[in-house]
Amino acid sequence: MPEHLWGYVLVAPAVLLVLGLILYPVGYSFWLSLHSKHAYMPIETFIGLENFVWIWQDEDFWRSIRLGMVYAFGSLSLQIVVGVAVALLLNQTFVGRGFVRALALFPYMMPTIVVVILMRWIFNDSYGVAKFLLEGSGLMARAPVFFDPDHVMLTMILASTWTFFPFVVIGVLARLQTIDLELYAAAKVDGAGVLRQFWHVTLPQIRGVLFVIVLLRFMFMFTKFDLIWLFAGAGGLGYFVRTLPIYTFVKSFGELQVGFGAALSVIMFTMLSAFAAAYFRLFRRDEHA
């Protein structure tokens, strides 16, 4: 066999894996979105773009987009702030730093169901730790009910921040350890304080890492399903945090409208692809400026 054919043979398993696990499901979703299909019964009718027309007129769809944006941007913002702060702290030299670094990664390693049980206990309006700390410290005379319709989104954002901020810590801390210390020495000679050193030395050095983190975390949070579902479900209280992934699941497997659900997934896929393309284009333009 010619030598160049061996390359194709060796690459073929990876190509088949990508085709089977990524391209085929995406293509099948596009195909389903053009049909009216029942989830279980063999009923399937080609309707063209009617699913997308119905989605455009669906108020619950636009509401799920709005809630998804609030959840994604809210949790992402807090994850970046907390993650960068913790990474800066863990980059310092102190006794027990290795243990604290391992401890900081603990929330990210916990199973989602354990996180949900823990957070339900912490934010319980009768005996929760959050209620005790807020009222005991005098910050509030009466702690809010964290799982009422007005506060459940904030509760979800806080829980998600605690769970996923270690992802930011890992990336930022790895980059901080590669920064040349002579840059900080030169900044000190110029009279720069801690804040100016962070703004003019640290932030430009970790900008590339933050770019990747923001892109990945936004996509992960906008498509987050398990944490929200286990916290609130679909009906009742879950209606107030019914983001697009939850709404897609409800339509597909709750109301058994698989074609409509596939159209929702296609829209979500298109939105995330457009966001990624625009983000990369903006970053490339910023790099060449």
Backbone torsions as a table, in degrees:
resi	resn	phi	psi	omega
1	MET	NA	132.2	178.1
2	PRO	-55.6	148.9	-173.9
3	GLU	-61.7	-37.6	-176.8
4	HIS	-69.4	-23.5	178.6
5	LEU	-71.2	-28.6	177.0
6	TRP	-61.7	-32.6	177.3
7	GLY	-62.6	-43.4	177.8
8	TYR	-64.4	-38.4	-179.9
9	VAL	-64.4	-42.4	-178.0
10	LEU	-70.9	-32.0	-179.1
11	VAL	-82.4	-22.6	-174.6
12	ALA	-54.2	-44.9	179.7
13	PRO	-58.3	-41.5	179.1
14	ALA	-66.4	-39.8	178.6
15	VAL	-63.9	-44.2	179.2
16	LEU	-64.1	-36.3	178.2
17	LEU	-64.7	-43.3	178.0
18	VAL	-64.4	-43.4	179.7
19	LEU	-63.0	-41.2	-175.7
20	GLY	-76.3	-36.0	-173.2
21	LEU	-100.3	-16.0	-176.8
22	ILE	-122.6	-62.3	-172.4
23	LEU	-67.2	-42.1	-179.1
24	TYR	-64.3	-48.1	177.4
25	PRO	-59.6	-38.9	179.0
26	VAL	-65.5	-46.2	178.5
27	GLY	-62.9	-39.0	179.2
28	TYR	-66.4	-35.7	176.6
29	SER	-63.9	-42.3	176.7
30	PHE	-61.0	-41.5	-179.9
31	TRP	-66.1	-43.2	179.1
32	LEU	-63.9	-33.5	-177.2
33	SER	-63.8	-17.2	179.6
34	LEU	-94.3	8.1	-176.8
35	HIS	-127.2	155.6	167.6
36	SER	-98.2	109.4	-171.9
37	LYS	-132.5	135.5	175.3
38	HIS	-82.0	149.0	-175.3
39	ALA	-67.0	-36.8	-173.6
40	TYR	-117.1	-39.5	-177.3
41	MET	-79.6	146.7	-178.6
42	PRO	-76.3	58.5	179.7
43	ILE	-113.5	119.2	-175.5
44	GLU	-147.4	124.2	-178.0
45	THR	-133.2	130.6	177.5
46	PHE	-74.3	124.6	-178.4
47	ILE	-126.6	7.6	178.0
48	GLY	67.2	-128.4	-175.2
49	LEU	-96.7	16.3	-176.7
50	GLU	-63.4	-35.8	177.8
51	ASN	-58.0	-41.1	-178.6
52	PHE	-70.9	-32.6	175.4
53	VAL	-65.1	-43.5	178.9
54	TRP	-65.3	-38.3	178.4
55	ILE	-63.0	-42.6	-179.3
56	TRP	-59.2	-31.1	-178.3
57	GLN	-95.0	1.4	-175.1
58	ASP	-89.6	115.5	179.8
59	GLU	-66.3	-34.1	179.9
60	ASP	-65.3	-31.5	177.1
61	PHE	-64.5	-48.8	-179.6
62	TRP	-65.2	-33.1	177.1
63	ARG	-66.9	-40.2	179.2
64	SER	-66.5	-35.6	175.6
65	ILE	-62.6	-46.8	-178.9
66	ARG	-62.0	-45.7	179.7
67	LEU	-65.3	-37.8	178.3
68	GLY	-64.0	-39.6	178.0
69	MET	-66.3	-42.4	178.5
70	VAL	-61.1	-46.4	-179.0
71	TYR	-65.4	-45.5	-176.7
72	ALA	-66.6	-50.4	-178.1
73	PHE	-69.2	-38.0	179.5
74	GLY	-64.3	-50.4	-178.9
75	SER	-68.9	-37.7	179.2
76	LEU	-63.3	-44.2	-179.2
77	SER	-59.9	-46.5	-179.9
78	LEU	-67.8	-37.2	178.4
79	GLN	-62.6	-40.3	179.6
80	ILE	-66.5	-46.5	-178.4
81	VAL	-63.1	-50.7	-178.3
82	VAL	-67.5	-42.9	-177.8
83	GLY	-63.5	-44.3	179.0
84	VAL	-65.9	-41.2	179.1
85	ALA	-62.1	-45.2	179.9
86	VAL	-66.6	-39.8	178.8
87	ALA	-62.8	-41.4	176.8
88	LEU	-62.4	-39.8	178.6
89	LEU	-66.3	-44.9	-177.6
90	LEU	-73.5	-11.7	176.3
91	ASN	-81.7	-11.4	178.0
92	GLN	-81.9	161.9	179.4
93	THR	-95.2	122.2	176.6
94	PHE	-157.0	164.4	-177.9
95	VAL	-68.0	132.0	178.6
96	GLY	80.9	19.6	-176.6
97	ARG	-61.9	-39.1	-179.9
98	GLY	-61.8	-41.8	179.4
99	PHE	-66.4	-41.7	-179.7
100	VAL	-66.1	-37.4	177.2
101	ARG	-62.1	-43.6	178.0
102	ALA	-65.0	-38.1	-179.5
103	LEU	-66.7	-34.9	-179.0
104	ALA	-65.9	-24.7	-179.5
105	LEU	-87.4	-7.2	-174.0
106	PHE	-58.2	-45.3	-178.7
107	PRO	-58.4	-35.1	-176.8
108	TYR	-71.0	-22.4	-177.6
109	MET	-91.3	-9.0	-177.6
110	MET	-75.9	140.3	174.2
111	PRO	-60.6	148.3	-175.9
112	THR	-59.5	-40.6	-178.0
113	ILE	-64.6	-34.1	177.3
114	VAL	-68.0	-40.6	177.6
115	VAL	-60.3	-44.1	-179.1
116	VAL	-63.0	-45.6	178.8
117	ILE	-61.5	-43.9	-179.5
118	LEU	-63.3	-45.3	-178.0
119	MET	-69.5	-33.3	175.7
120	ARG	-65.0	-32.8	176.7
121	TRP	-74.4	-43.2	-178.2
122	ILE	-63.5	-42.4	-175.2
123	PHE	-96.8	13.8	177.6
124	ASN	-61.9	135.2	-174.4
125	ASP	-80.0	-2.2	179.0
126	SER	-107.8	-46.7	-175.3
127	TYR	-132.8	16.4	-176.6
128	GLY	-69.3	152.6	178.6
129	VAL	-63.8	-39.6	-179.9
130	ALA	-61.1	-42.3	178.4
131	LYS	-62.7	-43.6	-179.7
132	PHE	-63.6	-44.4	-177.7
133	LEU	-67.8	-42.6	-178.4
134	LEU	-66.7	-43.4	-178.8
135	GLU	-80.2	-36.9	-179.2
136	GLY	-68.9	-32.8	179.8
137	SER	-82.9	-9.4	-179.5
138	GLY	84.2	4.8	178.6
139	LEU	-66.2	-33.0	179.3
140	MET	-139.3	138.5	175.6
141	ALA	-70.8	-33.7	178.7
142	ARG	-142.4	119.6	-178.3
143	ALA	-67.9	146.7	178.5
144	PRO	-69.1	159.6	172.8
145	VAL	-83.0	105.2	-169.9
146	PHE	-67.4	-22.0	-177.6
147	PHE	-109.4	26.8	171.5
148	ASP	-91.9	166.4	-175.1
149	PRO	-56.3	-29.2	-176.8
150	ASP	-79.3	-20.1	-173.6
151	HIS	-121.5	-5.3	-173.8
152	VAL	-65.6	-33.7	178.2
153	MET	-65.8	-43.7	176.9
154	LEU	-61.6	-39.8	178.2
155	THR	-62.5	-42.0	177.9
156	MET	-63.1	-40.6	-180.0
157	ILE	-64.9	-43.8	179.4
158	LEU	-64.4	-43.5	179.0
159	ALA	-63.3	-41.5	179.7
160	SER	-67.7	-36.7	177.7
161	THR	-61.9	-46.6	179.8
162	TRP	-63.1	-36.4	-176.0
163	THR	-74.5	-38.6	-168.3
164	PHE	-111.4	-2.2	-180.0
165	PHE	-64.7	-26.0	176.7
166	PRO	-59.8	-26.1	175.7
167	PHE	-59.1	-42.0	178.0
168	VAL	-68.6	-40.5	-179.0
169	VAL	-59.3	-45.1	-177.2
170	ILE	-59.7	-49.4	-177.3
171	GLY	-66.9	-46.5	-176.9
172	VAL	-69.0	-42.2	-179.3
173	LEU	-63.3	-39.6	177.9
174	ALA	-61.4	-38.7	179.4
175	ARG	-73.4	-37.9	-179.6
176	LEU	-60.6	-33.7	-177.5
177	GLN	-73.8	-10.5	179.3
178	THR	-102.8	-2.3	179.9
179	ILE	-72.8	133.9	179.8
180	ASP	-66.4	122.6	-177.9
181	LEU	-66.5	-18.6	178.9
182	GLU	-66.0	-25.1	176.9
183	LEU	-65.0	-40.1	178.1
184	TYR	-70.3	-37.4	178.0
185	ALA	-62.4	-42.3	178.3
186	ALA	-65.6	-37.8	178.9
187	ALA	-65.3	-39.2	178.2
188	LYS	-65.5	-38.1	177.8
189	VAL	-61.9	-35.1	179.0
190	ASP	-78.6	0.0	177.4
191	GLY	87.2	15.7	-179.0
192	ALA	-76.4	132.8	175.7
193	GLY	-83.2	-169.5	-176.8
194	VAL	-63.0	-45.1	-177.7
195	LEU	-66.5	-41.6	179.8
196	ARG	-69.2	-34.5	175.3
197	GLN	-63.3	-41.6	178.6
198	PHE	-64.6	-42.8	-174.5
199	TRP	-72.2	-39.7	-173.0
200	HIS	-99.3	-16.3	-178.9
201	VAL	-116.4	-58.1	-173.6
202	THR	-67.5	-50.5	-174.7
203	LEU	-61.1	-45.2	176.8
204	PRO	-62.1	-30.9	-178.5
205	GLN	-74.1	-31.9	-177.8
206	ILE	-98.9	5.6	-176.5
207	ARG	-60.6	-41.8	-179.9
208	GLY	-63.1	-40.8	178.1
209	VAL	-66.0	-43.4	179.0
210	LEU	-62.4	-34.7	177.3
211	PHE	-58.1	-49.0	-179.5
212	VAL	-66.0	-41.0	-178.4
213	ILE	-64.1	-45.2	-179.9
214	VAL	-61.3	-43.5	179.5
215	LEU	-61.5	-50.2	-177.2
216	LEU	-67.7	-44.8	-176.1
217	ARG	-67.4	-37.2	177.8
218	PHE	-63.2	-44.8	-179.7
219	MET	-64.8	-39.9	179.3
220	PHE	-66.1	-42.4	-175.7
221	MET	-74.8	-36.4	179.4
222	PHE	-66.7	-30.1	179.7
223	THR	-100.9	11.2	-178.3
224	LYS	-65.0	131.2	-177.7
225	PHE	-122.0	-51.9	-168.1
226	ASP	-61.8	-45.3	-177.0
227	LEU	-63.9	-45.1	-179.5
228	ILE	-67.1	-42.2	-178.2
229	TRP	-63.8	-44.4	-179.4
230	LEU	-69.9	-30.5	178.0
231	PHE	-71.7	-49.2	-167.4
232	ALA	-128.7	-16.4	-178.3
233	GLY	73.0	-152.9	-175.2
234	ALA	-107.4	-41.6	-177.5
235	GLY	-101.4	-179.8	179.0
236	GLY	61.1	-123.7	-179.9
237	LEU	-63.3	-30.3	-179.9
238	GLY	-62.9	-19.4	179.3
239	TYR	-62.3	-29.8	-175.8
240	PHE	-83.5	-5.8	173.8
241	VAL	-131.0	29.0	-178.0
242	ARG	-79.5	88.2	179.0
243	THR	-78.2	178.2	-175.1
244	LEU	-60.2	-43.4	177.2
245	PRO	-60.5	-40.3	178.8
246	ILE	-65.8	-43.3	-179.8
247	TYR	-63.6	-38.3	177.7
248	THR	-63.7	-42.1	178.9
249	PHE	-64.7	-42.2	-179.9
250	VAL	-61.5	-45.1	-179.6
251	LYS	-66.3	-38.2	-175.1
252	SER	-77.0	-46.6	-171.3
253	PHE	-115.9	-11.4	174.0
254	GLY	-90.9	-49.7	178.4
255	GLU	-98.5	0.8	173.3
256	LEU	62.9	24.3	178.2
257	GLN	-97.3	80.0	-173.7
258	VAL	-66.6	-38.6	178.6
259	GLY	-62.2	-44.1	178.0
260	PHE	-64.2	-43.0	178.1
261	GLY	-63.7	-38.3	177.4
262	ALA	-64.0	-38.4	177.1
263	ALA	-63.4	-39.3	176.5
264	LEU	-63.3	-41.3	179.5
265	SER	-66.9	-35.1	177.1
266	VAL	-64.7	-41.7	178.1
267	ILE	-63.6	-42.5	178.8
268	MET	-63.4	-42.4	177.7
269	PHE	-61.8	-43.5	-179.5
270	THR	-65.8	-41.5	178.6
271	MET	-60.5	-46.6	-178.3
272	LEU	-68.0	-37.1	177.6
273	SER	-64.7	-42.1	179.0
274	ALA	-65.6	-40.4	178.1
275	PHE	-62.5	-44.5	-180.0
276	ALA	-63.8	-42.7	-179.5
277	ALA	-64.1	-45.4	179.3
278	ALA	-65.0	-38.1	-178.3
279	TYR	-66.7	-44.5	178.5
280	PHE	-65.1	-38.4	179.7
281	ARG	-65.5	-42.4	178.8
282	LEU	-64.8	-42.3	-179.2
283	PHE	-66.9	-40.1	178.7
284	ARG	-63.7	-40.1	178.1
285	ARG	-65.4	-37.8	179.0
286	ASP	-67.5	-35.4	-179.9
287	GLU	-67.5	-35.5	-177.1
288	HIS	-85.7	-8.7	-179.1
289	ALA	-70.7	NA	NA
